[in-house]
Amino acid sequence: MEKLRKITDDRTARVLFLLCWSAYFTSYIGRLNYSSAMTAMIQEQILTKSQAGFISMVYFFAYGIGQLCNGLLGDRIHPGRMIFTGLSLAAVMNLLMGFTGNFFLMSVIWGINGYAQAMIWPPIIRIFAEMLEKEKKMRYCVDIVSSQVVGTLASYLIAAAVMWLFGWKAVFAAAALCLAVMAAAWMAGFKRVEKGGGKAHVEAQASASSAQTQTAVPSTDSRSASAGNTAPDHSFSHLLLHCGLLAVLFPVVIHGMLKDGVTTWVPTYITETFMTSPSFSILVTTVLPVINLTGAYAARTVYKKCREHEVKAAALFFTVATAALCGLWVGRGVSILLTVLLFALTTASMMAVNTLFVNMLPLRFERLGRVSTVSGFLNSAAYLGTAVSTFTIGIMVERMGWDVTIGSWVLLTGGALVVCILFRKREIG
């Protein structure tokens, strides 16, 4: 495993954060553009609802598998090269997506895009854990959530404008351009961050950091060992069985179903329920990422009040999401404003859960050298829920309608709440 330089000066840390923020922001432009284009493709009868849901499912399955595989690799190979590769490959796949209208080819191309994008998140969390000091890494793990929110907003706005001017195929070409530019900027920027400071500074800081952690953390020997060996000290099965990861597995899957799976279908739901145009439904949906950002910072506040216990904090947000979905179920079709508000409460709550489980919880495993692995595994579980939900929602809506579909969301979210309550005293890590 290649060592990463610890950064102490604020300016370099800010540059590093900006690079990571920009990379993840751009990745959202190249993934959510399909959700925006999907409504138009269904209306133009290029795809049926079940086919559109299947392509989305393929993406999320590939992304989930990629999160697990690249999470494991991310603790062993250089994170900078992995992120560059992911951005570049995603750019190529987005470009190809705009040149085909064939269902099978779209499924393959978008699946490859999903795997490519899975090369971005686990290395970012490892970079934060190993290159930043404790206060900065905790702050930036929350602050980077804004890249998801702004990226979602940008994706919807760009897609709405490009689709209105040039059609749905141009939506993918625009995303490809953004990803290619970001890949080049990442390669140049991260190299400069790594070279900053000089060898003497690196050695001095490594010594100071070692002395500090010996005072603050009893298990520093295992941390040093994991940093110096080619493989982490603890197996993946040990993490699952003895470190508490299984306790959060079901809530993580359900939060993925709600955070991304349901969000994928929001424009279609609004169009069909209130008879709006696809472009208008996309514009209305842009309010969701703006409100979602409050969920990330609410997560940090509740996390501190729950004495830094992720499961206890998550229980509160699952309660809010269950109540909001119940309101959506009972008041379906009453008001477009109320509908968007209830969706916003649900997705903001799930953004909070995502911040707790996928961003903050993996930092507990730095001493084991398994930050990227744990982050990749939890993200993989989340996108397993997303993959299943995006496909099954299309099937359920076609065969049973929106009322039954939303009712199933209520039951599953309530189940995740029960699990969090049962394991609220379980220590993770």
C-alpha positions in Angstrom: 0.0 0.0 0.0 1.4 3.4 -1.1 1.8 6.0 1.7 0.0 9.3 1.3 1.6 12.5 2.6 0.0 14.0 5.7 -1.0 17.7 5.1 -0.9 20.2 7.9 -1.0 23.6 6.2 -4.5 25.0 5.6 -4.0 26.2 2.1 -2.9 22.8 0.7 -5.7 21.1 2.6 -8.2 23.5 1.0 -6.8 22.8 -2.4 -7.0 19.1 -1.8 -10.6 19.3 -0.6 -11.5 21.5 -3.6 -10.1 18.9 -6.0 -12.0 16.0 -4.3 -15.2 18.1 -4.2 -14.9 19.0 -7.9 -14.3 15.4 -8.9 -17.3 14.1 -7.0 -19.5 17.0 -8.1 -18.6 16.2 -11.8 -19.4 12.6 -11.3 -23.0 13.4 -10.5 -23.4 15.3 -13.8 -22.4 12.1 -15.6 -24.8 9.8 -13.6 -28.0 11.7 -13.0 -28.2 12.9 -16.6 -29.8 9.5 -17.4 -32.6 10.1 -14.9 -33.3 13.5 -16.6 -33.2 12.0 -20.1 -35.2 8.9 -19.1 -38.6 10.7 -19.1 -38.1 12.0 -22.6 -36.9 8.6 -23.9 -40.0 7.0 -22.4 -42.3 9.6 -24.0 -40.6 9.2 -27.4 -41.1 5.4 -27.0 -37.4 4.6 -27.3 -37.7 2.8 -24.0 -40.5 1.3 -22.0 -40.7 2.1 -18.3 -39.5 -1.4 -17.4 -36.6 -1.1 -19.9 -35.7 2.4 -18.5 -35.8 1.0 -15.0 -33.6 -2.0 -16.1 -30.9 0.3 -17.5 -30.9 2.3 -14.2 -30.7 -1.0 -12.3 -27.7 -2.2 -14.3 -25.9 1.1 -13.6 -26.5 0.8 -9.8 -25.6 -2.9 -9.7 -22.4 -2.1 -11.5 -21.8 0.9 -9.3 -22.4 -1.2 -6.2 -20.2 -4.0 -7.3 -17.6 -1.5 -8.3 -17.8 0.2 -4.8 -17.0 -3.1 -3.2 -14.1 -4.1 -5.6 -12.6 -0.6 -5.8 -13.0 -0.2 -2.0 -10.8 -3.2 -1.5 -8.4 -1.9 -4.2 -8.4 1.6 -2.8 -6.6 0.6 0.3 -3.8 -0.9 -1.8 -3.2 1.2 -4.9 -2.7 4.9 -5.5 -6.0 6.8 -5.0 -5.1 9.6 -7.4 -4.6 7.3 -10.4 -7.9 5.4 -9.5 -9.9 8.6 -9.5 -8.4 9.8 -12.8 -9.2 6.5 -14.4 -12.8 6.6 -13.2 -13.4 10.1 -14.5 -11.9 9.3 -17.9 -13.7 6.1 -18.5 -17.0 7.7 -17.4 -16.5 10.4 -19.9 -16.1 7.9 -22.7 -19.2 6.0 -21.7 -21.3 9.1 -21.5 -20.2 10.1 -25.0 -21.1 6.6 -26.4 -24.5 6.7 -24.7 -25.6 9.6 -26.8 -24.8 7.8 -30.0 -27.2 4.8 -29.5 -30.9 4.2 -29.0 -30.5 0.5 -28.6 -31.8 -0.9 -25.3 -29.1 -3.6 -25.1 -26.2 -1.3 -25.9 -27.5 1.3 -23.5 -27.6 -1.3 -20.7 -23.9 -2.3 -21.4 -22.6 1.2 -21.8 -24.4 2.6 -18.7 -23.2 -0.4 -16.7 -19.6 0.3 -17.6 -20.2 4.0 -16.6 -21.5 2.8 -13.2 -18.3 0.7 -12.6 -16.1 3.6 -13.7 -17.8 6.1 -11.3 -17.3 3.6 -8.5 -13.6 4.4 -8.7 -14.1 7.8 -7.3 -15.7 7.7 -3.8 -13.6 5.1 -1.8 -10.3 6.7 -2.8 -11.6 10.1 -1.7 -12.5 8.9 1.8 -9.0 7.3 2.0 -7.4 10.6 1.0 -9.3 12.4 3.7 -8.5 9.8 6.4 -4.7 9.6 5.6 -3.8 13.1 4.3 -5.8 15.3 6.7 -5.7 15.9 10.4 -8.6 14.8 12.6 -10.6 18.1 12.7 -10.2 18.7 9.0 -11.1 15.1 8.0 -14.3 15.2 10.0 -15.3 18.6 8.7 -14.5 17.8 5.1 -16.4 14.4 5.2 -19.5 16.5 5.9 -18.7 19.4 3.7 -18.1 17.2 0.6 -21.8 16.2 0.8 -22.4 19.6 -0.8 -20.8 18.3 -4.0 -23.6 15.7 -4.2 -26.2 18.4 -3.7 -24.7 20.9 -6.1 -23.9 18.2 -8.6 -27.5 16.9 -8.5 -28.7 20.5 -9.0 -26.3 21.1 -11.8 -27.1 17.8 -13.5 -30.8 18.6 -13.6 -30.3 22.2 -14.8 -27.8 21.3 -17.5 -30.0 18.4 -18.6 -33.2 20.5 -18.7 -31.4 23.3 -20.8 -29.6 21.0 -23.2 -32.6 18.7 -23.7 -34.8 21.7 -24.4 -32.3 23.0 -27.0 -30.9 19.9 -28.6 -32.7 16.8 -27.4 -31.9 14.0 -24.9 -28.8 12.7 -26.8 -27.0 15.9 -26.3 -27.4 15.6 -22.5 -24.9 12.7 -22.5 -22.4 14.6 -24.7 -22.5 17.6 -22.3 -21.7 15.3 -19.4 -18.9 13.7 -21.3 -17.2 17.0 -21.8 -17.5 18.0 -18.1 -16.0 14.6 -17.0 -13.1 14.8 -19.5 -12.2 18.4 -18.4 -12.3 17.3 -14.7 -10.1 14.2 -15.3 -7.4 16.5 -16.8 -7.8 19.0 -13.9 -7.6 16.2 -11.3 -4.4 14.7 -12.7 -2.6 18.1 -12.7 -4.0 19.3 -9.4 -3.4 16.2 -7.3 0.2 15.9 -8.6 0.9 19.4 -7.3 -0.7 18.6 -3.9 1.5 15.5 -3.5 4.7 17.3 -4.5 4.0 20.2 -2.0 6.1 20.3 1.1 9.2 18.5 0.2 10.8 15.3 1.7 12.0 16.9 4.9 8.6 18.3 5.7 7.1 14.9 5.0 9.5 13.1 7.4 9.1 15.7 10.1 5.3 15.7 9.9 5.2 11.9 9.9 7.3 11.8 13.1 5.1 14.5 14.7 1.9 12.7 13.7 3.2 9.4 15.1 4.1 11.0 18.4 0.7 12.7 18.6 -1.3 9.6 17.9 0.7 7.6 20.4 -0.6 10.0 23.1 -4.2 10.1 21.8 -4.9 6.6 20.5 -3.9 3.4 22.3 -4.0 1.3 19.2 -1.4 3.3 17.3 0.8 0.3 16.8 -1.7 -1.4 14.7 -2.3 1.8 12.7 1.4 2.2 12.0 1.6 -1.5 11.0 -1.3 -1.2 8.6 0.2 1.9 7.0 3.5 0.1 6.4 2.4 -3.3 5.2 1.3 -4.2 1.7 -2.0 -5.6 3.1 -4.2 -4.5 6.0 -4.1 -6.5 9.3 -7.7 -7.5 9.5 -9.7 -9.6 7.0 -12.9 -8.4 5.4 -14.8 -11.2 7.2 -13.4 -9.9 10.5 -14.8 -6.5 9.8 -18.3 -7.9 9.0 -18.5 -10.3 11.9 -16.7 -8.6 14.7 -16.8 -4.8 14.0 -20.5 -4.3 13.8 -20.9 -3.7 10.1 -23.7 -6.3 9.8 -25.8 -4.3 12.3 -26.1 -1.3 9.8 -26.4 -3.4 6.6 -30.2 -3.3 6.3 -30.6 0.4 7.1 -27.8 1.2 4.6 -29.6 -0.8 1.8 -32.9 0.9 2.5 -31.4 4.4 2.6 -29.8 3.7 -0.8 -33.2 2.7 -2.1 -34.7 6.0 -1.0 -31.8 8.3 -1.6 -31.1 7.5 -5.2 -33.6 4.8 -6.3 -36.7 6.8 -5.5 -35.1 10.1 -6.6 -34.6 8.6 -10.1 -38.4 8.3 -10.5 -39.4 11.6 -9.0 -39.6 13.5 -12.4 -41.6 10.7 -13.9 -43.9 10.6 -10.8 -44.6 14.3 -11.1 -45.2 14.2 -14.8 -47.7 11.4 -14.5 -49.5 12.6 -11.4 -49.8 16.3 -12.3 -49.6 16.0 -16.1 -46.6 18.3 -16.5 -44.0 18.3 -19.2 -40.7 16.4 -18.7 -38.6 19.6 -18.7 -40.9 21.2 -16.0 -40.8 18.1 -13.8 -37.0 18.2 -13.9 -36.9 21.8 -13.0 -39.4 21.2 -10.1 -37.2 18.3 -8.9 -34.2 20.6 -8.6 -35.5 21.8 -5.2 -34.6 18.4 -3.7 -30.8 18.7 -3.8 -31.0 22.2 -2.3 -33.0 20.9 0.7 -30.9 17.7 0.9 -27.8 19.8 1.9 -29.6 20.6 5.2 -29.7 16.8 5.9 -25.9 16.5 5.9 -25.4 19.3 8.4 -28.3 18.1 10.5 -26.5 14.7 10.6 -23.4 16.4 12.1 -25.5 18.1 14.8 -27.5 15.1 15.7 -24.4 12.9 15.6 -22.8 15.1 18.3 -25.9 15.1 20.4 -26.0 11.3 20.2 -22.5 11.2 21.6 -21.0 10.3 18.2 -23.1 7.2 17.7 -24.1 6.8 14.1 -26.9 4.2 14.6 -28.7 6.3 17.2 -28.5 9.4 15.0 -29.8 7.4 12.0 -32.9 6.3 13.9 -34.1 9.9 14.1 -33.8 10.5 10.4 -35.5 7.2 9.5 -38.4 8.4 11.7 -38.7 11.6 9.7 -38.5 9.7 6.4 -41.2 7.2 7.4 -43.5 10.1 8.4 -42.9 12.0 5.2 -43.6 8.9 3.0 -46.8 8.2 5.0 -47.9 11.8 4.1 -47.1 11.2 0.5 -49.0 8.0 0.4 -52.1 9.5 2.1 -52.1 12.8 0.2 -51.1 11.6 -3.3 -52.1 14.0 -6.0 -53.3 16.7 -3.7 -50.7 19.3 -4.4 -47.5 19.4 -6.4 -46.0 21.7 -3.8 -46.8 19.3 -0.9 -45.5 16.4 -3.0 -42.1 18.0 -3.6 -41.9 19.0 0.1 -42.5 15.4 1.3 -40.0 14.0 -1.2 -37.6 16.7 0.0 -38.0 15.6 3.6 -37.4 12.0 2.7 -34.3 12.6 0.6 -32.9 15.1 3.0 -33.2 12.5 5.8 -31.6 9.9 3.7 -28.7 12.3 2.9 -28.2 12.6 6.6 -28.1 8.8 6.9 -25.7 8.6 4.0 -23.4 11.2 5.8 -23.5 9.2 9.0 -22.9 5.7 7.5 -20.9 6.2 4.3 -18.9 9.4 5.1 -18.3 9.4 8.8 -18.5 5.8 10.0 -15.6 4.5 7.8 -13.2 6.9 9.5 -13.4 4.6 12.6 -11.4 2.0 10.6 -8.3 4.2 9.8 -6.2 2.4 12.5 -7.0 -0.9 10.7 -6.0 0.5 7.3 -9.5 -0.3 6.0 -11.1 3.1 5.4 -11.6 2.6 1.7 -12.8 -1.0 2.1 -15.5 -0.1 4.6 -16.6 3.0 2.7 -16.8 1.0 -0.5 -18.7 -1.9 1.2 -21.3 0.4 2.7 -21.7 2.4 -0.5 -22.0 -1.0 -2.3 -24.8 -2.1 0.0 -26.5 1.3 -0.5 -26.4 1.0 -4.3 -27.6 -2.6 -4.1 -30.8 -1.1 -2.6 -30.8 1.6 -5.3 -30.4 -1.0 -8.1 -33.2 -3.2 -6.9 -35.5 -0.2 -6.3 -35.0 1.5 -9.7 -36.0 -1.6 -11.5 -38.8 -2.8 -9.3 -40.3 0.6 -9.1 -40.8 0.6 -12.8 -42.4 -2.9 -12.7 -44.6 -2.1 -9.7 -45.9 1.2 -11.2 -46.7 -0.5 -14.5 -48.6 -3.4 -12.9 -49.9 -2.0 -9.6 -49.8 1.7 -9.7 -48.1 4.4 -7.6 -50.3 3.9 -4.4 -49.0 0.3 -3.9 -45.5 1.4 -4.8 -45.4 4.2 -2.3 -46.9 1.9 0.4 -44.0 -0.5 -0.1 -41.6 2.4 0.6 -43.3 3.1 3.9 -43.0 -0.5 5.0 -39.4 -0.8 4.1 -38.4 2.5 5.7 -40.3 1.6 8.9 -38.3 -1.7 8.9 -35.0 0.2 8.7 -36.2 2.3 11.7 -36.9 -0.7 13.8 -33.4 -2.2 13.0 -31.7 1.1 14.1 -33.7 1.1 17.3 -32.7 -2.5 18.0 -29.0 -1.9 17.4 -28.8 1.7 18.9 -26.4 0.5 21.6 -24.1 -1.5 19.3 -20.6 -0.1 19.0 -19.1 0.0 15.5 -15.5 -0.4 14.7 
